[in-house]
Amino acid sequence: MKSYIYLALIAVLSLFSCEEVIDISLEDAEPRIVIEGIVTDQPGPYTVTISKSVGFYEDNDFPGVEGAYVEISDDMGNIDVLEDLGNGEYQTTSIQGQRGVNYTIKVKVEGETYMAESQMQETQVAIDSLSIRYEEESLFYKEGYYFRAYFEDPPGLGNYYSFNVYVNGEVYVFDFDGELIEDDNFWLWDDKFTDGNIQDYDFPHTLEEGDELYVELRHLDRSTYDYYRTLVEVIDGGGVAPSNPLSNFGDTALGYFAAFSVTSTEGEVE
Amino acid sequence: MKRTTRTCNHSGFFQWYFFLSLFFFVPISFVAAQSKFTISGTIEDASSGEGLIGATVFVKELGTGATSNVYGFYSLTVPEGDYTLEYSFVGYEPIIKSISLRNDQSISVELEPASTQLEEVVVSADPEDSNVRSTQMSVNKLDMREVSAIPVIFGEKDIVKTIQLLPGIKSSEGGGGFFVRGGSADQNLILLDEAPVYNASHLLGFFSVFNSDAIKDLTIYKGHIPAEYGGRASSVLDIKMKEGNNKKFAAQGGIGLISSRATIEAPIVKDKGSFVVSGRRTYVDMFLKLSNNEDLNNSTLYFYDLNAKANYRLGDKDRVFVSGYFGRDNFGFNDQFGFDWGNATATARWNHLFNDKLFLNTTAVFSDYNYDVEIMAEEEDGEMNGFKVMSAIRDISLKEDFEYYISPENTLRFGISGIRHNFLPGEIVPQGDSYINAQELQRKYAWETAAYVSEDLNVSPSLNVNAGLRYSWFAQVGPGEIFTYDEDGDIVDAQSYKSGEIVKSYGGLEPRLGITYLLNETTSLKASYGRNRQYLHLVSNSNAGTPIDLWIPSSNNVKPQIADQIALGYFRNFNDNSYEGSVEVYYKDMQNQVDYKTGAELVFNENVESQLLFGKGWSYGAEFFLRKNKGDLTGWISYTLSKTERQFDGVDYGEVYPASWDRPHDFSIVGIYQLNRKWNLSASFVYRSGDAVTYPVGKYESKGEVINLYEKRNNSRLPDYHRLDLGATMKLKNNERFESDLNFSIYNAYARKNAFLVNFRESREDPTKTEAVKFSLFSILPSITYNFRFK
């Protein structure tokens, strides 16, 4: 609902607004450590990346941090010390993600220790199916085929999801009147308003005949969902008081550590 | 030992007696002992019969006088004798009456509006030197004639936009909110005929809900708020609707680029009662209808306002008023999206004179603000389904306000009030065969009551005092399941309350004191102190205000906001009161301020209280104001130098940060020039520091995206804001029965691209870089309005 109202607001403002790239001087903070790690219920190995922040006007080139000690453990006593692949990438050697298990990451780098944990949800929520339909040109749609994903939310509040969409094996690129924007795959959903129901999630991707779809559903824990949700807020401009996203590393490191289960389905526009 | 104690008690008693009698009692007893008589009555406009607010009656022989109240009533008690009375009001021809006072007399007068042609255009709404003499400081009044002359966006004259040109009142472009002396936007009590207006914005803040044609008078109190007002921490904007012409039928209206207005007024029974009905509607969507695009011409986008008021005199001692306001915004795209919001208020008032000194006004008020959002989608089977979200706040209140005119030197006001607040935070209703569940957030209920006493006392010819004391009490009541939260915002306790059972109550004294010391006829020094308690809080995603902002009551989790303000001022008039100048300095301390946790979920959240942070704030500043009230050229210059800061444990580890509406410099100049009988020109210019904002201090990569890195809250400022608006009014016709003019205005005359916001994103030119992008609203915007009046 918020986004609809936001859209309405933007629609009105855009009637009168204009934008212009400006040059303003910004302070540069000390480089900060960014850790991203994921464990899923799919076969490993899993990867952890460690990088650093840079100044705003520098290139979008984020140096990897090598030589860190990285360990992922679970609450069943398994401990896996990750292999340093170089360039800030670290890989698990033995641990296998499992639903219902709590995972902890521990990173020692540059004299500091960073820790976070994430719970892989016990219930598997599988993506059920996709439906594809044709839409005429209108205010909301460009002419073309659109798809919707279905799955059943288990009873009880507190289920969080995200989708990843690939069209013809690639990340989709949106075309907003000539402005090309890559799908960031932040298709987030929670069951706050739809608890226990068959969910249908509408995607805005415009497809053509013959396009092949691959859609993944991830069943997240709250901390991962909150990270994604607040990350999207930062990407959208952050509102009145922008701040860094809610991370399960707390205020120590940027980034997040997530354990989630994954299911997927495929479809084709015919 | 015993003896000493008794003496102490005794002297303590006398001190108290002295204190109380000084302020409240003594003059009554002394007055009663002398042979004095009372003159009372009403002072009204001769052409419309509207009561004049703040008109004066002056006893030449005694050098003393009285001022009419908001209903035009005055009462003056002086010793037996022969007197010359002068009734006057700025912009009206004075009336002089000789009387022989041997008994109580009732004298009502009607003042003729002065011809405003060329010789003298006077725009102050007050007696000429009242700014110097009155105990009231930190107050501004605007005359509606002035409001209509100042150029505004789309030519839509607007009192809320106009007050933002005054010192100490900060605006927000593209937002209906305003900020008074460092207070947040929810700390302003906006009253329309004593009914609170909970969301004063139309069209996302570009216009206020107040149709100028229906407004008689407005006053904004920025500090030393009189004791009869309460409930907000920073200011009171008191707006009074027109009563309607009780002499004859009159009509006026206007046709503008985006809206049209019409007002009719007429006597119900001549000189006894009258009514006024005023309406306004925008018609942007009428243009959309002309579009060939099916989606556009199926869209709606408009707002309207309807004001109505009637009054009737039931004999000499009683008069009743009923007034109402209803306004709504409507947005819609096809049958897929609908969004409408608006206020409804109703006020019933009964003036009663117990005798010629004691005036009572009884007020019953209803106020409602609500919104509806409807989102529908077409299913494969052609069925429409979706959901509707509704939210509302609804008040019912009753007030008794007494005014006791003891002597020309002493007026006592006292009263009580009670408000029942009903909050309907949100309800979701599925439409059709939707997979959205029906859901309703718990309704909340509260009582807000107050009692006050306030006295205006001329201690000596050069020392005037207003002393007031208000006691307010607030209770959140059941029914409901009340939660307690820990620091993480998780529920640690839930307790059920029955209907009417008190969940949590708060109360306290709110002293208000204003002192004026006249150095000479044209110069005074003033000092004031006031404490204000605020029991309702606005939860909003934006500083400027949106239609879906949520009012919440103080509760077991949320404490009332408390503001203490002291102010000092120097007031001086020049050139026979044609210039008035003032310098005020203030310091305001604000407790229990509200901010939001990182990632707070404020929309449709049962546990919204768990998303809040509490802290303190303070503001201080100096305000300079010079106003010219007479001559062909009128207007003012206003400059405010101020600082507003906040401190919250949950923000930047308790470091002090500037409020986003902190703007060190705020300057405005307004000029209105009567060129000749045909043309009236006007201009206003504003210059102010940009809002405090949070800019990134770097960037990093997460989930494959480039993400801005933030550090300290409000570490930077938007670029300075400045803008020039121009206006011109050309008289077309002006005879005894009919008057018309054309108004031209240019908003943002030199097309300054003021920053509405600055965004930081991946460069569109070079994806290996990031860039800062400034968004600005409204470039140069001319408009034209045709106005007419049958009189």
Interface residues (C-beta under 8 A of the other chain):
Chain A: M1 K2 Y4 I5 A8 L9 V12 L13 F16 S17 C18 E19 E20 V21 I22 D23 I24 L26 E27 D28 A29 P31 R32 V34 E36 S51 K52 S53 V54 G55 F56 Y57 D59 N60 D61 F62 S131 R133 S138 L139 F140 E179 D184 N185 F186 K192 F193 T194 D195 G196 N197 I198 Q199 D200 D202 D226 Y228 R229 T230 L231 E233 V234 I235 G237 G238 G239 V240 A241 P242 S243 N244 P245 L246 L254 G255 Y256
Chain B: G174 L203 L204 E294 D295 L296 S299 L301 F331 F333 N334 Q336 F337 F339 V373 I375 A377 E380 F387 V389 I428 Y435 I436 N437 Q439 N541 S542 N543 T546 P547 I548 D595 Y596 T598 G599 V603 F604 S660 T694 Y695 P696 V697 G698 K699 Y700 E701 S702 K703 G704 E705 V706 I707 N708 L709 Y710 E711 R713 N714 N715 S716 P719 K753 F756 L757 V758 N759 F760 E762 R764 P767 T768 K769 T770 E771 A772 V773 K774 F775 S776 L777 F778 S779 L781
